Amino acid sequence: MKKVLKNCLVINENLSVEKRDLYVEGEKFVDFVDGDIEDMNSMIVMPGLVNTHTHAAMTLFRGVAEDVALSEWLSDYIFPRELKLTEEDVYIGSLIGFMEMIKNGITTFVDMYFFPHAVAQAAKDVGMRGIVARGLADVDGHGAEKLKECENFIHEYASDPLIRGGVGPHALYTCSNEYFKESVEVAHSNDSLLTFHLLESPSERNDYKARSDIEAVDFLNSIGAFDEKTIVAHGTHLNDEELELLSQCRTTISYNPTSNAKLGNGIAPIPKALSKGVNITLGTDSAASNNSLNLFNEMKFGSLIQRAYKKDPTMMKIKEIFKMATCNARKPIPFDVGKIESGMLADLVVVDPNELSMIPQKYFYSHLVYSFDVTAIKKVMIGGKWVYDGDFCNVNTQEVIERFEKTVDSIDSRI
């Protein structure tokens, strides 16, 4: 399919804007093509956002546990419910999650959960792009079969245009050292993305060292867990030396400021990481710990909380935080996203510059980070296809919501 998008106000990687036409052939932007013409009427066209850490199906648990610490949140509320989930539950929870992301301008995700085929099917049904990393843990004695499922999934989706597999050992407190090593080996042998939670909570460092008599980061480095295809989720309590190591290994940190703040886990040392050259991206985490799947919120809050903590209004500048939500994700993931130019995947968001949160128009780049209301998003394209145009193009919104509500009630009845 060939498209010509006329009269676009295109946001470039450095947040400059230029009025030009965009040409789409198949799933990519091209220099020129004759095709179906759509007039954008001077709407802002920006790259789709990339959510580098989420658990989409956990929309099922939004609101179930509030005002508790991470350990209690997991052990008393989340893990017991996850034990009751079926593949169908994960499908409908993921579908709602991906719909929310798309409506909020997110076109690519990195998800970690179980029932990967259900997650992938939900993404494909709504038309979304992403990495489906099979969440891994061996505390229940079933680690080997999960790892095999993960590897099979990677092979099955190796050439899929929208979905690729990844390896997601949950954390060092849910995976034994040997199992974590095996997970890293699977990621390397399949040339796949590796992602895991690391030093999210204040107690995690000391708890791990007490069990293993070695620092968590030192162990992970010894098994080759850090490289350019690794995304570390959170990293809230990484120290200077560890940040330097991640920089040398070209490892990416997914900064999840809202989730970290809500669970009382602290503020990630992002300015220090940036000063050392670490690649930083943004993640929402789950709708159970955020509670929304909105990267515009993460851009604003992630910037302001660092300024408040350091008492410095000059750090985490607009262009810097915008890149975290878009083009920085291109380094670890296998998709050419986050930039609008020929050869890149045609993933874009159409924003109405006349919406109240976007005026005065001449300062639009500021509004994208500090005042943006997602009601300004009018259309979303992924892979050259419209997936949202005032409503979802591929699924029936009301039917999905009704099905989702019934699923939540069913899960609650099982607890």
C-alpha positions as CSV (number, residue, x, y, z in Angstrom):
1,M,0.0,0.0,0.0
2,K,1.3,3.5,-0.9
3,K,0.3,6.7,0.9
4,V,1.1,10.4,0.5
5,L,0.5,12.4,3.7
6,K,0.2,16.0,2.6
7,N,0.9,19.1,4.6
8,C,2.4,17.6,7.7
9,L,4.2,19.6,10.5
10,V,6.9,16.9,11.0
11,I,8.8,16.8,14.3
12,N,12.4,15.8,13.7
13,E,14.8,14.0,16.0
14,N,16.2,17.2,17.5
15,L,12.6,18.6,18.0
16,S,12.9,21.0,15.1
17,V,9.7,21.1,12.9
18,E,9.3,21.4,9.2
19,K,6.3,21.4,7.0
20,R,6.6,18.7,4.4
21,D,4.8,15.8,2.8
22,L,5.5,12.2,3.9
23,Y,5.6,9.2,1.6
24,V,4.8,5.7,2.8
25,E,5.3,2.5,0.9
26,G,4.5,-0.8,2.6
27,E,5.6,-0.5,6.2
28,K,8.3,2.2,5.7
29,F,8.8,5.8,4.9
30,V,10.3,6.4,1.5
31,D,11.7,9.5,-0.4
32,F,8.8,9.6,-2.9
33,V,5.9,7.5,-4.1
34,D,2.7,8.0,-5.9
35,G,-0.1,6.8,-3.7
36,D,-3.4,7.5,-2.0
37,I,-3.3,11.1,-0.8
38,E,-4.4,12.1,2.7
39,D,-4.3,15.8,3.7
40,M,-3.0,16.2,7.2
41,N,-4.1,19.9,7.2
42,S,-0.9,21.1,9.1
43,M,-1.3,18.6,11.9
44,I,1.8,17.8,13.9
45,V,3.3,14.4,12.9
46,M,5.7,13.0,15.4
47,P,7.5,9.6,15.8
48,G,5.6,7.0,17.7
49,L,6.7,6.6,21.3
50,V,8.6,3.5,22.6
51,N,7.7,2.0,25.9
52,T,10.8,-0.1,26.9
53,H,9.4,-1.7,30.0
54,T,5.9,-2.9,30.6
55,H,3.7,-5.8,31.5
56,A,0.7,-5.1,29.4
57,A,-1.6,-7.9,30.8
58,M,-1.4,-6.4,34.3
59,T,-4.2,-3.9,33.3
60,L,-6.1,-6.8,34.9
61,F,-4.7,-5.7,38.3
62,R,-5.0,-1.9,38.0
63,G,-6.0,-0.6,41.4
64,V,-6.0,-3.9,43.3
65,A,-3.1,-2.9,45.6
66,E,-2.4,0.7,46.6
67,D,-0.2,2.3,49.2
68,V,2.0,-0.7,49.9
69,A,5.7,-1.5,49.4
70,L,7.1,-3.5,46.5
71,S,7.6,-6.7,48.5
72,E,4.1,-6.7,49.9
73,W,2.6,-5.5,46.6
74,L,4.2,-8.5,44.8
75,S,3.8,-11.3,47.5
76,D,0.4,-10.4,48.8
77,Y,-1.5,-9.1,45.8
78,I,0.2,-9.7,42.4
79,F,1.8,-13.1,42.6
80,P,-1.3,-14.9,44.1
81,R,-3.4,-13.5,41.2
82,E,-0.9,-14.3,38.6
83,L,-1.0,-18.0,39.7
84,K,-4.6,-18.0,38.7
85,L,-4.3,-16.5,35.2
86,T,-5.1,-18.4,32.1
87,E,-3.8,-17.7,28.6
88,E,-7.2,-16.1,27.7
89,D,-6.9,-13.8,30.7
90,V,-3.5,-12.6,29.6
91,Y,-4.7,-12.1,26.0
92,I,-7.6,-9.8,27.0
93,G,-5.4,-8.0,29.6
94,S,-2.7,-7.4,27.0
95,L,-5.2,-6.3,24.4
96,I,-6.5,-3.6,26.7
97,G,-3.0,-2.6,27.6
98,F,-1.9,-2.2,24.0
99,M,-5.1,-0.3,23.1
100,E,-4.3,2.1,25.9
101,M,-0.7,2.5,24.7
102,I,-1.7,3.2,21.2
103,K,-4.3,5.8,22.2
104,N,-1.5,7.5,24.2
105,G,0.8,7.6,21.2
106,I,2.9,4.5,22.0
107,T,3.6,2.4,18.9
108,T,6.4,0.0,20.1
109,F,6.7,-1.8,23.4
110,V,9.0,-4.2,25.3
111,D,6.8,-6.5,27.3
112,M,7.8,-9.1,30.0
113,Y,5.2,-11.6,31.0
114,F,4.0,-15.2,30.5
115,F,1.8,-16.8,27.9
116,P,3.9,-15.1,25.2
117,H,1.7,-16.3,22.4
118,A,-1.3,-14.6,24.0
119,V,0.6,-11.3,24.4
120,A,1.8,-11.5,20.8
121,Q,-1.7,-12.3,19.4
122,A,-3.1,-9.3,21.3
123,A,-0.5,-7.0,19.8
124,K,-1.1,-8.3,16.3
125,D,-4.8,-8.0,16.6
126,V,-4.7,-4.3,17.5
127,G,-1.8,-3.8,15.1
128,M,1.0,-2.9,17.5
129,R,4.8,-3.5,17.3
130,G,7.0,-4.8,20.0
131,I,9.2,-7.3,21.8
132,V,7.5,-10.1,23.7
133,A,10.0,-11.3,26.3
134,R,8.8,-14.4,28.1
135,G,9.0,-13.7,31.8
136,L,11.2,-16.3,33.5
137,A,11.6,-17.5,37.1
138,D,12.6,-20.9,38.5
139,V,11.4,-20.4,42.1
140,D,8.4,-22.6,41.3
141,G,10.5,-25.5,39.9
142,H,9.3,-25.0,36.3
143,G,12.2,-22.9,35.1
144,A,13.4,-25.3,32.4
145,E,10.1,-25.6,30.5
146,K,9.7,-21.8,30.6
147,L,13.1,-21.3,29.1
148,K,12.3,-23.8,26.4
149,E,9.0,-22.0,25.7
150,C,10.9,-18.7,25.5
151,E,13.4,-20.1,23.0
152,N,10.7,-21.7,20.8
153,F,8.8,-18.4,20.7
154,I,11.9,-16.5,19.6
155,H,12.4,-18.9,16.7
156,E,8.7,-18.8,15.8
157,Y,8.6,-15.0,15.5
158,A,12.1,-14.5,14.1
159,S,10.9,-12.9,10.9
160,D,7.5,-11.4,12.0
161,P,7.1,-7.8,10.9
162,L,5.5,-6.7,14.1
163,I,6.6,-9.0,16.9
164,R,10.0,-10.4,18.0
165,G,10.8,-12.6,21.0
166,G,13.0,-11.7,23.9
167,V,14.4,-13.2,27.0
168,G,13.0,-11.9,30.3
169,P,14.5,-13.3,33.5
170,H,12.3,-11.5,36.0
171,A,14.9,-10.6,38.7
172,L,17.7,-12.0,40.8
173,Y,15.2,-12.6,43.6
174,T,13.0,-14.8,41.5
175,C,15.7,-16.6,39.5
176,S,18.6,-18.6,40.9
177,N,22.1,-17.6,39.8
178,E,22.4,-20.7,37.5
179,Y,19.0,-20.1,35.9
180,F,19.8,-16.4,35.3
181,K,23.0,-17.6,33.6
182,E,21.1,-20.0,31.4
183,S,18.7,-17.3,30.4
184,V,21.5,-15.0,29.4
185,E,23.0,-17.8,27.3
186,V,19.7,-18.3,25.5
187,A,19.5,-14.6,24.7
188,H,23.1,-14.6,23.3
189,S,22.7,-17.9,21.3
190,N,19.6,-16.5,19.7
191,D,20.8,-12.9,19.2
192,S,17.8,-11.7,21.1
193,L,17.0,-8.8,23.4
194,L,17.5,-9.5,27.1
195,T,15.6,-7.6,29.7
196,F,15.3,-7.9,33.5
197,H,14.5,-5.9,36.7
198,L,17.6,-4.7,38.6
199,L,18.1,-2.9,41.9
200,E,14.6,-1.5,41.8
201,S,14.0,-1.4,45.6
202,P,16.2,-0.1,48.4
203,S,16.7,-3.6,50.0
204,E,17.5,-5.5,46.8
205,R,21.3,-4.9,46.9
206,N,21.8,-6.1,50.4
207,D,19.4,-9.0,50.1
208,Y,21.2,-10.4,47.1
209,K,24.6,-9.9,48.6
210,A,23.5,-11.7,51.8
211,R,22.4,-14.7,49.7
212,S,25.3,-14.8,47.2
213,D,28.2,-13.0,48.9
214,I,28.7,-11.0,45.7
215,E,27.3,-7.7,44.4
216,A,24.3,-8.3,42.0
217,V,25.9,-6.2,39.2
218,D,29.2,-8.0,39.5
219,F,27.5,-11.4,39.2
220,L,25.5,-10.2,36.2
221,N,28.6,-8.9,34.5
222,S,30.5,-12.1,35.1
223,I,27.8,-14.0,33.1
224,G,27.7,-11.5,30.3
225,A,24.3,-10.0,31.1
226,F,25.3,-6.5,30.0
227,D,25.6,-5.7,26.3
228,E,24.0,-3.5,23.6
229,K,21.0,-5.8,23.4
230,T,20.2,-5.6,27.1
231,I,17.6,-3.4,28.7
232,V,17.8,-3.0,32.5
233,A,14.5,-2.1,34.0
234,H,14.6,0.5,36.8
235,G,18.3,0.5,38.0
236,T,17.0,2.8,40.8
237,H,19.9,2.1,43.1
238,L,22.9,1.7,40.7
239,N,26.0,3.4,41.9
240,D,28.7,5.3,40.0
241,E,30.9,2.4,39.2
242,E,27.9,0.3,38.1
243,L,26.7,3.1,35.8
244,E,30.2,3.3,34.3
245,L,30.1,-0.4,33.6
246,L,26.7,-0.2,31.9
247,S,28.1,2.6,29.8
248,Q,31.1,0.6,28.7
249,C,28.9,-2.4,27.9
250,R,26.4,-0.1,25.9
251,T,23.6,-1.4,28.0
252,T,20.3,0.6,28.1
253,I,18.4,1.6,31.3
254,S,14.6,1.8,31.1
255,Y,13.7,4.7,33.4
256,N,10.3,4.1,35.0
257,P,9.8,7.2,37.3
258,T,6.1,6.9,38.1
259,S,6.3,3.3,39.1
260,N,9.4,3.8,41.1
261,A,7.9,6.8,43.0
262,K,4.5,5.1,43.6
263,L,6.1,2.0,45.2
264,G,8.4,4.2,47.2
265,N,11.5,2.7,45.6
266,G,13.4,5.9,45.0
267,I,14.6,8.1,42.1
268,A,16.8,6.5,39.5
269,P,20.2,8.3,39.1
270,I,19.4,9.3,35.5
271,P,21.4,12.6,35.3
272,K,24.5,10.8,36.5
273,A,23.9,7.9,34.1
274,L,23.6,10.4,31.2
275,S,26.8,12.1,32.3
276,K,28.5,8.7,31.9
277,G,27.0,8.1,28.5
278,V,24.5,5.4,29.4
279,N,21.6,5.1,27.0
280,I,18.4,5.9,28.7
281,T,14.9,5.1,27.5
282,L,11.4,5.4,29.2
283,G,9.0,2.8,30.5
284,T,5.7,2.8,32.2
285,D,6.0,-0.5,34.0
286,S,2.6,-2.1,34.5
287,A,-0.8,-0.5,34.9
288,A,-0.8,-2.1,38.4
289,S,2.1,0.0,39.6
290,N,1.8,3.1,37.5
291,N,-1.4,3.1,37.0
292,S,-1.5,4.4,33.5
293,L,0.3,3.5,30.3
294,N,1.3,7.0,29.2
295,L,4.8,8.0,28.2
296,F,3.9,11.7,28.0
297,N,3.3,11.4,31.8
298,E,6.7,9.7,32.2
299,M,8.4,12.5,30.2
300,K,7.0,15.2,32.4
301,F,7.2,13.5,35.8
302,G,10.6,11.9,35.0
303,S,12.1,15.3,34.3
304,L,10.5,17.2,37.1
305,I,11.3,14.7,39.9
306,Q,15.0,14.8,39.0
307,R,14.9,18.7,39.1
308,A,13.1,18.7,42.4
309,Y,15.5,16.1,43.9
310,K,18.7,18.0,42.7
311,K,17.1,21.5,43.1
312,D,18.3,22.2,39.6
313,P,15.9,23.4,36.9
314,T,18.4,23.0,34.1
315,M,18.8,19.2,34.0
316,M,16.7,16.7,32.0
317,K,16.1,19.1,29.2
318,I,13.1,18.8,26.8
319,K,15.1,17.4,23.8
320,E,16.9,14.9,26.1
321,I,13.7,13.5,27.6
322,F,12.0,13.4,24.2
323,K,14.8,11.3,22.8
324,M,14.4,8.9,25.7
325,A,10.8,8.3,24.6
326,T,11.6,7.9,20.9
327,C,14.9,7.4,19.1
328,N,17.1,6.2,22.1
329,A,15.2,2.9,22.0
330,R,16.6,2.1,18.6
331,K,19.9,1.1,20.1
332,P,18.7,-2.1,21.9
333,I,15.7,-3.1,19.9
334,P,15.6,-4.7,16.4
335,F,13.2,-2.1,14.9
336,D,14.0,1.0,13.0
337,V,11.7,3.3,14.9
338,G,11.7,6.7,16.7
339,K,12.5,8.8,13.7
340,I,10.6,10.1,10.6
341,E,12.8,9.7,7.6
342,S,13.1,7.5,4.5
343,G,14.0,3.9,5.3
344,M,12.5,4.0,8.8
345,L,9.4,2.1,9.8
346,A,6.3,4.2,9.3
347,D,5.2,4.5,12.9
348,L,3.8,7.9,13.6
349,V,1.4,9.9,15.8
350,V,-0.8,12.7,14.5
351,V,-1.4,15.5,17.0
352,D,-3.8,18.4,16.6
353,P,-1.9,21.7,17.3
354,N,-5.2,23.5,18.0
355,E,-6.0,21.5,21.1
356,L,-5.9,23.6,24.3
357,S,-2.9,21.8,25.8
358,M,-0.9,22.6,22.6
359,I,-1.3,26.4,22.5
360,P,0.3,28.8,21.9
361,Q,1.4,26.7,18.9
362,K,4.8,28.4,18.6
363,Y,6.0,26.6,21.8
364,F,4.7,23.2,20.8
365,Y,7.9,21.3,21.7
366,S,7.5,22.5,25.3
367,H,3.9,21.4,25.4
368,L,4.7,17.8,24.3
369,V,6.6,17.3,27.6
370,Y,5.0,19.7,30.1
371,S,1.3,20.2,29.2
372,F,0.3,17.5,26.7
373,D,-3.2,16.0,26.9
374,V,-3.6,12.8,24.9
375,T,-6.9,14.0,23.6
376,A,-4.7,15.9,21.1
377,I,-3.8,12.6,19.5
378,K,-6.1,12.1,16.5
379,K,-4.5,9.3,14.5
380,V,-1.8,6.6,15.0
381,M,0.0,4.7,12.2
382,I,2.1,1.6,12.7
383,G,3.9,-0.1,9.9
384,G,2.2,2.1,7.3
385,K,-1.3,1.2,8.5
386,W,-3.7,3.4,10.5
387,V,-4.5,1.6,13.8
388,Y,-6.2,4.5,15.5
389,D,-8.3,7.2,13.9
390,G,-10.6,8.5,16.6
391,D,-11.3,4.9,17.5
392,F,-9.4,1.7,17.0
393,C,-9.3,0.4,13.4
394,N,-8.8,-3.3,14.1
395,V,-10.9,-4.1,17.2
396,N,-14.3,-3.2,18.6
397,T,-13.6,-1.1,21.6
398,Q,-16.8,-1.7,23.5
399,E,-16.8,-5.4,23.0
400,V,-13.2,-5.6,24.3
401,I,-14.0,-3.5,27.3
402,E,-17.0,-5.7,28.2
403,R,-15.0,-8.8,27.8
404,F,-12.2,-7.3,30.0
405,E,-14.6,-6.5,32.8
406,K,-15.9,-10.0,32.9
407,T,-12.4,-11.3,33.0
408,V,-11.5,-9.2,36.0
409,D,-14.6,-10.4,37.9
410,S,-13.7,-14.0,37.0
411,I,-10.1,-13.6,38.3
412,D,-11.3,-12.0,41.5
413,S,-13.7,-15.0,42.1
414,R,-10.7,-17.3,41.9
415,I,-8.7,-15.6,44.7
